[in-house]
Amino acid sequence: MKKWNLAFVLLFVIGVLTACGTSTTTKSTGDEVKKEKIVIGYFPNIDHVPAMVARENGYYEQALGENFDIEYRTFPDGGTFMTALKSGDIDGGLVGPAPVMNNFASGADVKIVSGASSGGTVVVASANSGITNLEDIEGKTFITPGIGCTHDVQFETYLQQQGNDKLTSSRIGGSLQHVTGNPAQYQGMFETGKVDLAAVPEPWASILAQNGAKVIVSTDEIAYGNTLPNTVFVVNGSLIKEKKEVVKALVQAQQQAVDFIKSQPDDAQKIAIQSIKDLTKQEVDEDIVKQAMARITYTTEINENVIKEFAQSSFELDFLKENPKLDGLVDLSFQ
């Protein structure tokens, strides 16, 4: 009888240990505590390296603690990101300021809580397009990740500044045709002649240039080139109302990632290369990544006045129906 009891006890213990190995719960004072899921979104672009670094180094997990599970989702453009954020499919993450601003102006409960990067937008022309300078782009087709996305607004604002009505999008009476698509596919579109120009983030600008594309408008020249927060960390407003400590932890992880990029640029470049390869199945040359990251400033700081000026440009380009009121969009109290 004693032997039977011992065997039963051993089987019971093994069963418990096995269950513990696959469970998503933790033990706390003898009670099971279900882990809370936080979903972070970002893009496979060089200006989103802070998210790649935070993911690789476990900064989100460290900041939130063992009672949280972190999941990640990647997006091709700001429109799909913002749809996921508003619906609660993701809790926060990195995205360009334009889609955040556009959605906030339309009544969405979203908040920018930290910066991530600035700079990095470049306009390049296909080698087959015949474009050698800005005067050659009349009647051509240009592509951006999304309609009214950050890179689109930067490029179209720059075109308006040239004072030539023909060198604007056909959407507002100009001669340029505008299409959208995933930057990872731009090379193929260049080769087939589907598009002539691309207003594109890094590393795709450097990749296209390496494959024969010509830089038409550099980061330094394009509207808001080095002053605009090109990528920001945004969260659903309900997260701020209900879980301030979670938001504070996410911002802390964001700062850790930016500090890592600045102090260990070589390691950050390796993380970016591997992350982009995992997400897009494309292996980016080390020199390309180094060049691309040199065009970008990684920082958690945000110039709110520049965002408001950028919003005015979006309104003047008819991406917004009304002149946006952005008071309350930026909340830096968690930094």
Rosetta blueprint (number, residue, H / E / L):
1 M L
2 K H
3 K H
4 W H
5 N H
6 L H
7 A H
8 F H
9 V H
10 L H
11 L H
12 F H
13 V H
14 I H
15 G H
16 V H
17 L H
18 T H
19 A H
20 C H
21 G H
22 T H
23 S L
24 T L
25 T E
26 T E
27 K E
28 S E
29 T L
30 G L
31 D E
32 E E
33 V E
34 K E
35 K L
36 E E
37 K E
38 I E
39 V E
40 I E
41 G E
42 Y E
43 F L
44 P L
45 N L
46 I H
47 D H
48 H H
49 V H
50 P H
51 A H
52 M H
53 V H
54 A H
55 R H
56 E H
57 N H
58 G L
59 Y H
60 Y H
61 E H
62 Q H
63 A H
64 L H
65 G L
66 E L
67 N L
68 F E
69 D E
70 I E
71 E E
72 Y E
73 R E
74 T E
75 F L
76 P L
77 D L
78 G H
79 G H
80 T H
81 F H
82 M H
83 T H
84 A H
85 L H
86 K H
87 S H
88 G L
89 D L
90 I L
91 D L
92 G E
93 G E
94 L E
95 V E
96 G L
97 P H
98 A H
99 P H
100 V H
101 M H
102 N H
103 N H
104 F H
105 A H
106 S L
107 G L
108 A L
109 D L
110 V E
111 K E
112 I E
113 V E
114 S E
115 G E
116 A E
117 S E
118 S E
119 G L
120 G L
121 T L
122 V E
123 V E
124 V E
125 A E
126 S L
127 A L
128 N L
129 S L
130 G L
131 I L
132 T L
133 N L
134 L H
135 E H
136 D H
137 I H
138 E L
139 G L
140 K L
141 T E
142 F E
143 I E
144 T E
145 P L
146 G L
147 I L
148 G L
149 C L
150 T H
151 H H
152 D H
153 V H
154 Q H
155 F H
156 E H
157 T H
158 Y H
159 L H
160 Q H
161 Q H
162 Q L
163 G L
164 N L
165 D L
166 K L
167 L L
168 T L
169 S E
170 S H
171 R H
172 I H
173 G L
174 G L
175 S L
176 L E
177 Q E
178 H E
179 V E
180 T E
181 G L
182 N L
183 P H
184 A H
185 Q H
186 Y H
187 Q H
188 G H
189 M H
190 F H
191 E H
192 T H
193 G L
194 K L
195 V L
196 D L
197 L E
198 A E
199 A E
200 V E
201 P L
202 E L
203 P L
204 W H
205 A H
206 S H
207 I H
208 L H
209 A H
210 Q H
211 N L
212 G L
213 A L
214 K E
215 V E
216 I E
217 V E
218 S L
219 T L
220 D L
221 E L
222 I L
223 A L
224 Y L
225 G L
226 N L
227 T L
228 L L
229 P E
230 N E
231 T E
232 V E
233 F E
234 V E
235 V E
236 N E
237 G H
238 S H
239 L H
240 I H
241 K H
242 E H
243 K L
244 K H
245 E H
246 V H
247 V H
248 K H
249 A H
250 L H
251 V H
252 Q H
253 A H
254 Q H
255 Q H
256 Q H
257 A H
258 V H
259 D H
260 F H
261 I H
262 K H
263 S H
264 Q L
265 P H
266 D H
267 D H
268 A H
269 Q H
270 K H
271 I H
272 A H
273 I H
274 Q H
275 S H
276 I H
277 K H
278 D H
279 L H
280 T H
281 K L
282 Q L
283 E L
284 V L
285 D L
286 E H
287 D H
288 I H
289 V H
290 K H
291 Q H
292 A H
293 M H
294 A H
295 R L
296 I L
297 T E
298 Y E
299 T L
300 T L
301 E L
302 I L
303 N L
304 E H
305 N H
306 V H
307 I H
308 K H
309 E H
310 F H
311 A H
312 Q H
313 S H
314 S H
315 F H
316 E H
317 L L
318 D L
319 F L
320 L L
321 K L
322 E L
323 N L
324 P L
325 K L
326 L L
327 D L
328 G L
329 L L
330 V E
331 D L
332 L L
333 S L
334 F L
335 Q L
